[in-house]
Amino acid sequence: MDDTFPVEFWHNDLFWLDAPISAPAEQQKSAFVPYLSRPNFRIEQKNNLADASNSVNKRVIEYWRKQWHEKKEAAALGDLEREKCHRHMMNERTRREREKQSYLGIHSLLPKKTKNDKNSIVQAAARTIKELRVSEEMLKRRNTELEMAIAAKNRENAKGTKPIWLELPNPSSGIDSMLAVLNVLKTGRINPKAIHANFFNSLFSAQLAIDDTHMGGAEVERVLQATVREADGRFRRQC
């Protein structure tokens, strides 16, 4: 019973030990921070989520904006290409229509038996051109021969002829003057080889080539000049 504690130790308020009670050992600090000890964590998390959401929205908007611009540019390029093709088609159609009209115009000048296809038209046109060139050469030779014949005849007619010149300023009637000249030639039995009359700037003029007669050229010219003036005077008195 001696080894047990006395009864008074159980009834006293304090229990004293001989040895002092040591302080509890200090616990080692940890890098872990409790979730509840960070009051701004939720706010920061919300801000980060909002920033991330805004960034995603911006990227999505930018993506669709880029897609829209690309589609718009592609549509514009497509419109330009279609316009170019349409213009080329219209130009080609116009060219073919002009070519067709040209062939039809050539075909209308060719013989009626010529076929309407392009090859036949070209061949017939080539033959016709060759024939026309041959005809042109023949006509040139014929024209040269005629000019030589006319020149020879004029030289022959000029032999033994006399030139006569008549002039009357401000005639009242050029026709009456010419008729008077012809009447004198007929009455005097004068054979004219050539007569050329002209009315220009109120002047009547005539050139005659007559055969040699018993009258001299100067005498014939004087008589004709007087006859023309007399005929003009009579016409003025009648008016």
C-alpha positions as CSV (number, residue, x, y, z in Angstrom):
1,M,0.0,0.0,0.0
2,D,3.0,2.2,0.4
3,D,3.6,2.2,-3.3
4,T,0.2,3.7,-4.1
5,F,-0.5,7.4,-4.1
6,P,-1.9,8.9,-1.0
7,V,-5.5,9.7,-0.9
8,E,-5.0,13.4,-0.5
9,F,-3.4,13.7,-3.9
10,W,-6.6,12.6,-5.5
11,H,-8.7,15.3,-3.7
12,N,-6.4,18.3,-4.2
13,D,-6.9,20.6,-7.1
14,L,-3.3,20.6,-8.2
15,F,-1.0,17.8,-8.9
16,W,2.6,18.7,-8.8
17,L,5.4,16.7,-10.2
18,D,8.9,16.9,-9.1
19,A,10.2,17.3,-12.6
20,P,9.1,20.3,-14.7
21,I,7.0,19.7,-17.8
22,S,9.0,20.5,-21.0
23,A,7.6,22.8,-23.7
24,P,6.2,21.0,-26.8
25,A,8.7,20.7,-29.7
26,E,8.2,23.2,-32.5
27,Q,6.8,21.6,-35.6
28,Q,8.6,21.8,-39.0
29,K,7.1,24.4,-41.4
30,S,5.7,23.1,-44.7
31,A,5.4,24.8,-48.1
32,F,1.8,23.7,-48.3
33,V,-0.6,26.5,-47.7
34,P,-4.1,25.5,-46.7
35,Y,-6.7,26.4,-49.3
36,L,-8.7,28.3,-46.7
37,S,-5.8,30.5,-45.8
38,R,-5.8,32.2,-49.2
39,P,-8.9,34.4,-49.3
40,N,-8.0,35.9,-52.7
41,F,-7.5,32.6,-54.5
42,R,-11.1,32.4,-55.7
43,I,-11.0,36.0,-57.0
44,E,-7.7,35.4,-58.8
45,Q,-9.1,32.2,-60.2
46,K,-12.2,34.0,-61.5
47,N,-10.1,36.7,-63.0
48,N,-7.9,34.1,-64.7
49,L,-10.9,32.3,-66.1
50,A,-12.4,35.6,-67.3
51,D,-9.1,36.5,-69.1
52,A,-8.9,33.1,-70.6
53,S,-12.5,33.3,-71.7
54,N,-11.9,36.7,-73.3
55,S,-8.8,35.4,-75.0
56,V,-10.6,32.5,-76.5
57,N,-13.5,34.7,-77.6
58,K,-11.0,37.1,-79.3
59,R,-9.2,34.2,-81.0
60,V,-12.6,32.8,-82.2
61,I,-13.7,36.2,-83.5
62,E,-10.4,36.8,-85.2
63,Y,-10.5,33.3,-86.7
64,W,-14.0,33.8,-88.2
65,R,-13.1,37.3,-89.3
66,K,-10.1,36.0,-91.1
67,Q,-12.3,33.2,-92.6
68,W,-14.9,35.9,-93.7
69,H,-12.2,38.0,-95.4
70,E,-10.7,35.0,-97.1
71,K,-14.2,34.0,-98.4
72,K,-14.9,37.6,-99.5
73,E,-11.6,37.8,-101.3
74,A,-12.2,34.4,-102.9
75,A,-15.6,35.5,-104.0
76,A,-14.2,38.7,-105.5
77,L,-11.6,36.7,-107.3
78,G,-14.2,34.4,-108.5
79,D,-16.4,37.3,-109.8
80,L,-13.4,38.8,-111.6
81,E,-12.6,35.4,-113.2
82,R,-16.2,34.9,-114.2
83,E,-16.3,38.5,-115.7
84,K,-13.1,37.8,-117.6
85,C,-14.4,34.5,-119.0
86,H,-17.7,36.2,-119.9
87,R,-15.8,39.1,-121.7
88,H,-13.7,36.6,-123.5
89,M,-16.7,34.7,-124.6
90,M,-18.5,37.8,-125.9
91,N,-15.4,38.9,-127.8
92,E,-15.0,35.5,-129.3
93,R,-18.7,35.5,-130.3
94,T,-18.4,39.0,-131.8
95,R,-15.3,37.9,-133.7
96,R,-17.0,34.8,-135.1
97,E,-20.1,36.9,-136.1
98,R,-17.8,39.4,-138.0
99,E,-16.0,36.6,-139.7
100,K,-19.3,35.0,-140.7
101,Q,-20.6,38.3,-142.1
102,S,-17.3,38.8,-144.0
103,Y,-17.6,35.3,-145.6
104,L,-21.2,36.0,-146.5
105,G,-20.3,39.3,-148.1
106,I,-17.6,37.6,-150.2
107,H,-20.0,34.8,-151.1
108,S,-22.5,37.3,-152.4
109,L,-19.9,38.5,-154.9
110,L,-19.1,35.0,-156.2
111,P,-20.9,32.9,-158.7
112,K,-24.3,31.6,-157.5
113,K,-23.1,28.0,-157.7
114,T,-20.4,28.5,-155.1
115,K,-20.9,26.5,-151.9
116,N,-21.5,28.3,-148.6
117,D,-18.7,26.7,-146.6
118,K,-15.5,28.7,-145.9
119,N,-13.2,26.5,-147.9
120,S,-15.3,26.8,-151.1
121,I,-15.6,30.5,-150.6
122,V,-11.9,31.0,-150.2
123,Q,-11.1,28.9,-153.3
124,A,-13.7,30.6,-155.4
125,A,-12.5,34.0,-154.3
126,A,-8.9,33.1,-155.3
127,R,-10.0,32.0,-158.7
128,T,-12.1,35.1,-159.2
129,I,-9.2,37.4,-158.2
130,K,-6.9,35.7,-160.7
131,E,-9.5,36.1,-163.5
132,L,-10.0,39.8,-162.5
133,R,-6.3,40.4,-162.7
134,V,-6.1,38.9,-166.2
135,S,-9.1,41.0,-167.3
136,E,-7.4,44.1,-165.8
137,E,-4.2,43.5,-167.8
138,M,-6.3,43.0,-171.0
139,L,-8.2,46.2,-170.3
140,K,-5.0,48.1,-169.7
141,R,-3.6,47.0,-173.1
142,R,-6.9,47.8,-174.8
143,N,-6.9,51.3,-173.2
144,T,-3.4,51.9,-174.4
145,E,-4.3,50.9,-177.9
146,L,-7.3,53.2,-177.9
147,E,-5.3,56.1,-176.6
148,M,-2.7,55.6,-179.4
149,A,-5.5,55.4,-182.0
150,I,-7.2,58.5,-180.8
151,A,-3.9,60.4,-180.7
152,A,-3.2,59.3,-184.3
153,K,-6.6,60.4,-185.4
154,N,-6.3,63.8,-183.8
155,R,-3.0,64.4,-185.5
156,E,-4.6,63.4,-188.8
157,N,-7.6,65.7,-188.2
158,A,-5.3,68.5,-187.2
159,K,-3.8,68.6,-190.6
160,G,-5.7,71.0,-192.8
161,T,-7.8,72.4,-189.9
162,K,-8.0,75.9,-188.5
163,P,-8.6,76.7,-184.8
164,I,-11.3,79.2,-184.0
165,W,-11.8,80.9,-180.5
166,L,-15.0,82.7,-179.5
167,E,-15.7,84.6,-176.3
168,L,-18.8,86.5,-175.0
169,P,-18.8,88.0,-171.5
170,N,-22.1,88.0,-169.6
171,P,-24.2,86.3,-172.2
172,S,-28.0,86.5,-171.7
173,S,-28.4,83.0,-173.2
174,G,-25.5,80.7,-173.8
175,I,-27.7,78.3,-175.7
176,D,-28.9,80.9,-178.1
177,S,-25.3,82.0,-178.7
178,M,-24.3,78.4,-179.5
179,L,-27.2,78.0,-181.8
180,A,-26.3,81.1,-183.7
181,V,-22.7,79.8,-184.2
182,L,-24.0,76.5,-185.5
183,N,-26.4,78.3,-187.9
184,V,-23.5,80.4,-189.3
185,L,-21.5,77.3,-189.8
186,K,-24.3,75.6,-191.6
187,T,-25.1,78.6,-193.8
188,G,-21.5,79.2,-194.8
189,R,-21.0,75.5,-195.5
190,I,-18.2,75.3,-193.0
191,N,-17.4,71.8,-191.8
192,P,-16.4,71.8,-188.1
193,K,-14.1,68.9,-187.0
194,A,-14.6,69.6,-183.3
195,I,-16.5,72.0,-181.1
196,H,-16.0,72.7,-177.4
197,A,-18.2,75.2,-175.6
198,N,-17.9,76.3,-172.0
199,F,-19.9,78.5,-169.6
200,F,-17.9,79.6,-166.6
201,N,-18.0,82.7,-164.4
202,S,-20.5,84.5,-166.7
203,L,-18.3,83.9,-169.7
204,F,-19.3,82.0,-172.8
205,S,-16.3,80.6,-174.7
206,A,-16.1,78.2,-177.6
207,Q,-13.3,76.5,-179.5
208,L,-13.8,75.1,-183.0
209,A,-11.6,73.2,-185.4
210,I,-12.8,73.7,-189.0
211,D,-11.6,72.4,-192.4
212,D,-9.8,74.7,-194.8
213,T,-12.3,76.8,-196.7
214,H,-12.3,79.6,-199.2
215,M,-12.5,81.9,-196.2
216,G,-9.6,82.5,-194.0
217,G,-9.5,81.5,-190.3
218,A,-9.5,85.1,-189.1
219,E,-12.5,85.9,-191.3
220,V,-14.5,83.0,-190.0
221,E,-13.7,84.0,-186.4
222,R,-14.7,87.6,-187.0
223,V,-18.0,86.5,-188.6
224,L,-18.8,84.1,-185.8
225,Q,-17.9,86.6,-183.1
226,A,-20.2,89.2,-184.7
227,T,-23.0,86.6,-185.0
228,V,-22.8,85.7,-181.3
229,R,-23.0,89.3,-180.2
230,E,-25.9,90.0,-182.5
231,A,-27.8,87.0,-181.3
232,D,-27.2,88.0,-177.7
233,G,-28.5,91.5,-178.4
234,R,-31.7,90.2,-180.0
235,F,-32.3,88.0,-177.0
236,R,-31.9,91.0,-174.6
237,R,-34.3,93.1,-176.6
238,Q,-36.9,90.4,-176.6
239,C,-36.6,90.1,-172.8
